[in-house]
């Protein structure tokens, strides 16, 4: 049973790492280089990392369940960015 838990946790954390890299790369190309028009996949990477940490058979690691949600551009950073962008556009229209 422990081997299966390691396997599933490893797959989920590996998928998180892939999504983390992919979503931040998309952010860089869309907003820094302004040469791409692709979109991120929201929450998939952050949630897979969270689940991977919660089920990992390592003592004490589950308390860090929230970190993938903060690190993956498609999770909390995207929500904060989108909300601030929408508010700035709303303020610009009101002026």
C-alpha positions in Angstrom: 0.0 0.0 0.0 2.8 2.4 0.8 4.4 1.8 -2.6 1.2 2.7 -4.3 0.9 5.9 -2.2 4.5 6.8 -3.2 3.7 6.2 -6.8 0.5 8.2 -6.9 2.0 11.0 -4.9 5.0 11.1 -7.1 2.9 11.2 -10.3 0.8 14.1 -8.9 3.9 16.0 -7.7 5.6 15.4 -11.1 2.5 16.7 -12.9 2.5 19.7 -10.6 6.2 20.4 -11.5 5.3 20.1 -15.2 2.3 22.4 -14.9 4.3 24.9 -12.8 6.9 25.1 -15.5 4.4 25.3 -18.3 2.1 27.9 -16.7 5.0 30.2 -15.8 6.5 29.8 -19.3 3.1 30.9 -20.7 3.0 33.8 -18.4 6.5 34.9 -19.4 5.7 34.7 -23.1 2.3 36.4 -22.8 3.1 39.2 -20.4 6.9 39.7 -20.5 7.9 39.0 -24.1 4.4 39.7 -25.5 4.9 37.1 -28.2 2.3 34.5 -27.5 -1.4 34.2 -27.0 -1.7 30.9 -25.3 -3.5 30.5 -22.0 -2.8 28.7 -18.8 -4.7 25.7 -17.4 -6.2 27.1 -14.2 -5.8 25.2 -10.9 -4.9 21.8 -12.4 -1.2 22.0 -11.4 -1.8 23.6 -8.0 -4.5 21.1 -7.1 -2.4 18.1 -8.2 0.5 19.4 -6.1 -1.7 19.9 -3.1 -3.2 16.4 -3.3 0.3 14.9 -3.9 1.5 16.6 -0.7 -1.6 15.5 1.3 -1.2 11.8 0.4 2.6 11.6 0.4 3.8 9.1 3.0 6.2 11.6 4.6 5.7 12.7 8.1 4.9 16.4 8.4 4.8 17.2 4.7 1.0 17.6 4.5 1.1 20.9 6.4 2.6 22.4 3.3 -0.5 21.5 1.2 -1.0 25.2 0.3 2.4 25.9 -1.3 1.6 24.4 -4.7 -1.4 26.7 -4.9 0.8 29.7 -4.3 3.6 28.7 -6.6 1.6 27.6 -9.7 0.8 30.6 -11.9 -2.5 29.0 -12.9 -3.7 29.0 -9.3 -3.7 31.8 -6.7 -1.3 34.1 -8.6 -3.6 34.0 -11.6 -6.7 34.8 -9.5 -4.9 37.8 -7.9 -3.5 39.0 -11.2 -6.9 38.7 -12.9 -8.7 40.5 -10.1 -6.2 43.3 -10.0 -6.3 43.6 -13.8 -10.1 43.8 -13.8 -10.1 46.4 -11.0 -7.5 48.5 -12.9 -9.6 48.4 -16.1 -12.7 49.3 -14.1 -11.0 52.3 -12.5 -9.7 53.4 -15.9 -13.2 53.4 -17.4 -14.6 55.3 -14.4 -12.0 58.1 -14.8 
